[in-house]
Every structure is written in structure tokens, then in C-alpha cells.
Amino acid sequence: MTAKMVFPHNPDQHRHSAANGTSRSALPDLDSPEHIRNFVRSFYGRLLDDPVMAPVFLDVAEVDLDEHLPIIEQYWRKMLLGEQDYQRHTMARHRAVHHKAPLRGEHFERWLQYFLQTVDENYRGPYADRAKQIAGKVMHNLYMQLTRIDAGEKP
């Protein structure tokens, strides 16, 4: 399956203008499984269009998008909605990728930039704000842990 086929969500569908009488405050929040699903697919669409990020996912990690995206959706439903179906060890998976091809600061920065842009352009509210806070902490923790590995420290 190609990356383009996985992303049916149109990131422009939530853009509003004065012409149709709505405002950006009318954007939905990340408060439902459907909104989280749309967010994840839009976000990954951006990641996979990026010439630095796409190889990490497609060549190094060799993710099967049909399997990976529902798992990422589970993660965000757990973090935002309290659902308990996500039971994976995130750090171990990222360590494995890092051992195949070291992740650099640029990877973390781009990931977070795309994440924040996707949220800010398409969602508003307390769940969207929480998602951005969590994403920042996750990227910081991953970066710190993987940097420790590079420095020869035990994780």
C-alpha cells in the first residue's frame, strides 16, 4: 500500500472563512476517536511527504501503515480519552529504530513541528492543547533517552 492511499482525510476540511460565516474557533477538538483518527492520518501524511522523515518510517522502521496507524490512534485515544487498548512499550520500539539508523535532533524537531502544525491548523480545545503538551514531553523524553544511549549510558 502506498502512503498516499492511507490518508483520505483532507486537512483543509476544517479551515473556515468569513465567507461561510464561521471562524477558526469552530474547529473541532481532539475529543473523539473519529477526530483522533483524522488527526493521525493527516499528521502522518505530512511526515511521509517530508524527505527527511519518510525514510525513517518507510525504510528504517519499515512500518506497515495499515498496522501502524491504528496503533498510533490507540496511543492517542489512551492519552486523550483514557481508553486502555494501547499496551505497547513506546521507548523500546524507538530504541530499535535508533539502533538501525540513529535519530538526530532534526528528526525530533520535524516530528514535533508537524504535530503542532497539524493540531493548530485543524483542532481547538482542551484535548488539542493536551495533545500538544504530551507530544512535547514525548519528544523530549525520547530525545533524552536516545541521546543517553549514544553517550554510552544505560537507559
C-alpha positions in Angstrom: 0.0 0.0 0.0 1.3 3.4 -0.8 1.4 6.2 1.7 -0.9 8.4 -0.3 -3.7 5.8 -0.2 -3.7 5.7 3.6 -4.6 9.4 4.1 -8.1 10.0 2.9 -8.5 12.9 5.4 -8.4 16.3 3.8 -6.5 18.6 6.2 -8.3 21.6 4.6 -11.8 20.4 5.6 -11.7 22.2 8.9 -10.5 25.5 7.5 -13.2 28.2 7.8 -13.5 31.6 6.4 -15.6 34.7 6.9 -17.2 33.9 3.6 -19.1 30.9 5.1 -19.8 32.6 8.4 -17.6 30.5 10.6 -14.4 31.1 12.4 -11.3 29.2 13.4 -12.9 28.8 16.9 -15.4 26.5 15.2 -12.6 23.9 14.8 -13.3 20.5 16.5 -11.3 19.3 19.5 -9.4 16.0 19.7 -12.2 14.7 21.8 -13.4 11.6 19.9 -12.0 8.5 18.2 -13.0 10.0 14.8 -11.2 13.2 15.4 -8.1 11.4 16.6 -8.2 9.1 13.6 -8.4 12.1 11.2 -5.6 13.8 13.0 -3.3 10.8 12.9 -3.8 10.3 9.2 -3.3 14.0 8.4 -0.2 14.1 10.6 1.3 11.0 9.1 0.5 12.4 5.6 2.8 15.3 6.5 5.5 13.1 7.9 5.6 10.9 4.9 5.7 13.8 2.5 8.9 15.0 4.2 12.2 13.9 2.6 13.9 13.6 6.0 11.1 11.9 7.9 9.7 9.5 5.3 12.8 7.3 5.1 12.8 6.8 8.9 9.3 5.4 8.8 9.3 3.6 5.5 12.9 2.4 5.1 14.4 2.2 8.5 11.4 1.3 10.7 9.7 -0.4 7.7 6.3 0.3 9.1 3.3 -1.2 7.6 1.0 1.7 7.6 -2.1 -0.4 7.7 -0.9 -1.8 11.0 0.9 1.2 12.4 -1.7 3.9 12.1 -4.4 2.1 14.1 -1.7 1.5 16.8 -0.9 5.3 16.9 -4.6 6.0 17.0 -4.9 3.7 20.0 -2.0 5.5 21.7 -3.7 8.9 21.3 -7.1 7.6 22.4 -5.4 6.3 25.5 -3.6 9.5 26.2 -6.5 11.8 25.4 -9.6 9.8 26.1 -8.4 7.3 28.7 -9.0 4.2 26.6 -6.9 1.3 27.7 -6.4 -0.7 24.4 -2.8 0.6 23.8 -0.4 -1.7 25.7 2.9 -1.3 23.9 6.3 -0.1 25.1 7.0 3.0 23.1 10.6 3.5 24.1 11.7 0.0 23.2 10.3 0.4 19.7 12.1 3.7 19.2 15.4 2.3 20.6 15.2 -0.4 17.9 14.8 2.2 15.2 17.6 4.3 16.6 20.0 1.3 16.6 19.3 0.7 12.9 19.8 4.4 12.0 20.5 7.0 14.7 17.7 9.5 15.1 19.1 13.1 15.2 17.7 16.3 16.7 16.4 17.2 13.3 14.1 14.2 13.4 12.6 15.1 16.7 12.2 18.8 15.8 10.5 18.0 12.5 8.2 15.4 14.1 7.1 17.9 16.7 6.8 20.7 14.2 4.4 18.7 12.0 2.5 17.5 15.0 1.9 21.1 16.3 1.1 22.4 12.9 -1.4 19.7 12.2 -3.1 20.3 15.6 -3.1 24.1 15.3 -4.5 24.2 11.8 -7.3 21.7 12.4 -8.3 21.5 16.1 -9.0 23.7 19.0 -9.8 23.0 22.7 -8.5 21.4 25.8 -7.9 18.0 24.2 -5.9 19.6 21.4 -3.9 21.6 24.0 -3.3 18.4 26.0 -2.1 16.5 22.8 0.4 19.3 22.1 1.7 19.1 25.7 2.0 15.3 25.6 3.8 15.4 22.2 6.3 17.9 23.5 7.1 15.7 26.5 7.2 12.5 24.5 9.7 14.1 22.0 11.8 15.5 24.9 11.9 12.1 26.7 12.7 10.2 23.5 15.5 12.6 22.6 17.0 12.4 26.1 16.8 8.6 26.3 18.3 8.0 22.9 21.0 10.7 23.5 21.9 8.8 26.7 22.3 5.6 24.6 24.6 7.4 22.2 26.7 8.6 25.2 27.1 5.1 26.4 24.8 5.4 29.4 22.4 2.7 30.3 18.7 3.6 29.5 
